[in-house]
C-alpha cells in the first residue's frame, strides 16, 4: 500500500511541476473521447475497473473477466452537431482467455461546399467522418494477473481526402489479495497519419518567370503526417460491500497523454443489489483550463426472464462552453 501511495504521489507532483501542453499536435483526436456511459459517469477512471465491454477502450486486459457473451452499444450527441457511436462485443473462449471486437465512429450530416468565389455554395456537398475498428485478445496469466492487446484500424475522412493508420492498445490488470485492482494501459500506439486523395492534385507552374511555359503541370501536395494521441493510464480501484446488497466502488486514474498535460480522473459508484447504480466522477483534475469536469449518471440492471441480462446506463458530463453532454449505453449479457 505504501508503495502504491508513493507512485500516485510522484505522478501528482510530476503533473503539477513538469506538465506541458502539446494541444493540436496529433491526428485522430476522436480516439480520446471515451466510451461507455458507466465508465464516463465515473469520470473516466476505469482502467483498473474494466469490468464491462467498454474495457475494450479503457483496458483490453479486463475483457477476460467477462465470463459470458456480452454486447454494448453507446451513443452520444457530440460537439457541433456531430454524433459519436461505439459498439463492442466480448466472446469468452475459456475461463482463461477472451476475444473482443470494437467499433467507434464520429460522423456529421452533409454540408454545402463553399468557396471564396461562391460563398453561397457550389452545388456540391461534403461530409466528414472518423472510424476505428479493433480486435482484441486477453488472457489470464495467473488468477490475479491478466494481459490484453488490441489491434485497431483508424481512418479519418473529409470529402475526397482520407488518412488511415494502424495502432495498438496494450493493458494489464492485477488484483491484490486485499481486493484492490491495479490497472495500466497504453492506447493508440502506432503509425502517423496524413491526409491523401484527389484534392491534393494541383496545377503547377515550374517557373513563373519564363514566358510561354506550361503552367498546367500536374502536381501533388504532400500533407504533413501527425502521430496519434498516445495515452498512458495507471489506475487503482477497490470495492466495498455492505450487508451483501450495498456495494461502493472507488476508482482513480493518472493519465499521461502525448498532446497535453498530465491529469487525474476520479470516480465512485454505488450499487444496490446489483440492480440500481448511482455514479459520480471528476475528469481532468489538475489540467489548467480543462473543458471536462463533473460527471454523473445512473444505471439499471435487469435480467429478462429466460432471456439476457440488460443494463441501461446514462451519463451527463459538464463540458465547458458547451455546458453539458449526455450519452447512454445498453449492455446485454447472454
N, C-alpha and C positions, 0 to 999 in steps of 0.2 A: 504494500500500500504506500509506503514512504517513497519507494522508487517511482511509482506512478505519479504521485503528487509532485515529485521533483521534475518529471518530464513535462507535466502540464504547466508548472510554474515557469520553466525555461521557455516554453512555447509562447506563453503570455508576454514574458519580458521581451522576447525577440519580436513579437508582433508590434509592440509599442515603441521599441527603440530603433530597430533596424528595418522597419517597414518602408516599402517604396511602391509606387504605383506605376503600372505599365498598361493603363487602360487603352483599349482600341488598338492593341498590337497583335491580336490573334484573330484567326478566322473561326467560322462555325461557332459563334457565341451562343447559339441556341442550345448547345450541349451543356450550358451552365444553368439552365432554367430550373431543373429539378422535377422529379416525377413522383406521383402518389400523394393523395390528399392526406393520408395518415402521416407520412414522413414529413411533409411540408408543414402541417399544423403543429409539429413538434420542432419547428424552427429549422428543419433540415438536419437535425442532429440524429442521424440514422445509420451511420457507418458501422456502429457496433450493435445496433438493434437488428437491422437487416433481416426481419422475420416474415416478410411477405414478398410478393412478386416484384415490388419496386426495388428490392435488393439488387436486381439486375442493373439498376442505375447507380445505387449508392455503394454497394459492395458485393460483387458476384460470389464471394465466398459464402454468403448467407443462404443461397438458394438450396444448399444441401440439407438444410434444416427444415425444408418444406417437404413433408412426408407424403403428400397426396397431390395429384394433378391440380394445378391452380392457374387461374387466368385473371388478369387485371386489365381494366380499361380506365384511363384517366383523361379528362378534358378540362381545359381552362381557356376562357376568352383572354387572349394575351394583349400586349400593348398595341396601340394604334391600329385597331381593327384587324389584328391577326388572330389566328386560332392555334392553340397548342394541343396536340394529341399524343398520347403514349399508350402503348399496349405491350403486354408481355405474357408469356406462358412458361411455366416451370414443370418439367416432367421428371419425377424421381426414377432413376434407373435401378437403384438398390438402396438399402439403408445407408450406404457409404458414399454415394455419388448421385449427381443430378445434372440435367442439361436445361438450358433455358433459351428462349428466343425473345427479342425485344424489337419494338418499332417506335420511332419518335418522328414526329412531323410538325412543322410550323408552316402555315400557309396563309394566303390572303386572297381576296377577290381581285379580279382583273381591274386594271386601271388604264386610263387613256394615255397613249404616247403623246407627249407634248414636246415641242422644240421651241427655240427662240423665234424662229420664223413663223411657227404655227402654235402659239400658246393655247389655242382652244382645242388642239388635238389634231393629229394627222389622219384619224380614222382607224388607226391600228390600236390594239390593246396589248398589254403585257401583264405578267404576274411574276411573283417571286415565291420560292418555296425552299424549305430545308428538310432534309431527310437523313435519318440514321437507322440502320438495321444491324442487329447484333445477334451473335450466337455465343452462348456461354457454357462453361463446364466447371463444376465444383466437386470437390472430393474431401471427405474427412480423412485426414492423415492419422488422427487419434480420436478418442472420444471427446477431447476438449478442443482440438485444433482442426480448422478446415481452411482450404485454399481454393481460390477460384480465379478464372481468367475469362475474359470476353473479347471476342473479335468484333469490330464494328466497321461497316462501310458507311462513310459520311459523304453527303452531297449537298452543295448549295447551288441554287439555280435562280437566275433572273433573266427574263426574256429569252434571248437566244444564246446566253452565256451560262456556263456552269463550271463548278470546281468540285473535285472529288478526291478522296484520300482514304486510307485505311488507318485504323487506330486500335489500341488495346487498352482494356481495363484489367487491373490485377488487384486482388484483395485477399486479406487474411482475416480470420476471426478466431479468437481464443476465449474460452470460458474458464475462469479460475474455479478452484474448489469452493470458494466462498460465494459463487454465483455471479460474480462480476464478469461482464463481457468487455473484451478489448478488441477493437477492430481497426484495420488500416487498409487504405486503398489508394491506388494511383489510377486516375482516369484520363483518357484521351491522349495516351502516349502513341505518337505516330508521325505520319508524313506531314509536310507543309502543303498548303492548299493555295492555288492560284486560278483565277478565272480564265477561261479559254472558250472560244466559239467564233461564230461568224461575225459577231460585232467587233472583233479585233482586226478585221480586214480593212485596210485603208488604201487610198491612192496617194502615192508619194512622189515628190519631185526630188530627184537625186541631187541636183544642183540648180537652185533657183536663180543663180547669176548667169546661167547660159541661156541665151535667147533661142527659142525654137526647139528646145529639147522636149522629150516626152515627160509630161508632168503627171501621167496616169500610170506610173509603175506600181504594180501590185505590191503592197506592203503588209506587214503584220506587227501589231503592237503586243509586246510581251507584258503581261500583268505581273506585278510582284507576288511572290508567294509568302504566305504567313503561316506561322505554327498554329496548331490547335490549342485550345485552352487547357493546358496541363494542370491537373489539380491533385494535390496530395492531401489526404484526410487521415486524421487519427482521432479515435473516439473511445469513450468508455460509457457504460450504462449498467444499470442494476435494477432488478425487480424487487419490490417489497409486497408481500402478500399478507392480508389480514383476514382472519375468520374464513379462509378458503374461498371467499367470494369477492373480496376487495383487492385489487392489485394496482400498485403505483409504480410506474417506470420513470426513472430519472436518467437523462442522457445528455452528454456534451461532446462536441466535436471541435477540434482545432484544424483549421484549413489553411493550406499554403498554395495559392494559385501562382501561375507564372505571369499573370497580367494584372495583378492588383496586390494590395497589401494583405497581410495575414489577418485572419479574423476567427471569431469563435461563434459557433451555433450551440444553443442550449434549448432543451425542451423537456416536457413531462407529460405523462398520460395517466389518467385514472380510468380503470375499467371495473365495471360492476358485473360480476358473474359471467364474464366474457360475453356479455350481451350488449351493454351500452358503454361507450367510451367518450371521455372528455379530454381534450388536449390543448396545450398552450406551449408556445415557444418564442424564442427571440433569435433572429438571424443577424449576421454581420456585426456582432459585438466587437468593439474596438476599431471598426472601419470608419474613418472620417468621411462625412458626407454620404453615408450609406443610404441607399434607396429603400432596401428592405428592412423591416423591423419586426414588430409584434405579429405573431401568427396564432391563430386559434381555430379549433374545429371540433367536430364530433363524429361519432360513428355508431352504426347499429349492425350487430352481427346476428344473423338468424339462420337456423337450419330448417330448410324446407322439408316437410315430412316425405321420406323416401326420395329425397332429391338432394341437390348440392347445398352446401353452406354458402350463404350470400352475405357479403359485408358491404354496406354503403357508407362512404366517408365523405365529409365535406370540409373544406378549408377556406378561411378568409385570411388574406395577408395584407398588411399595410405596405404601400409601395410609393412613398414619396409624393411627388406631384400628381401621380395617377390615383391617389387616395388608397383604394383597396382593389385587390384582385382575388377572385374566388375561383374555386375549382372543385370537382367531385370525381370520385373514382368508385368503381364497382369491382369487387373481388368475388370470384366464385371458386370454391374448392369442391372437387368431385370425389 
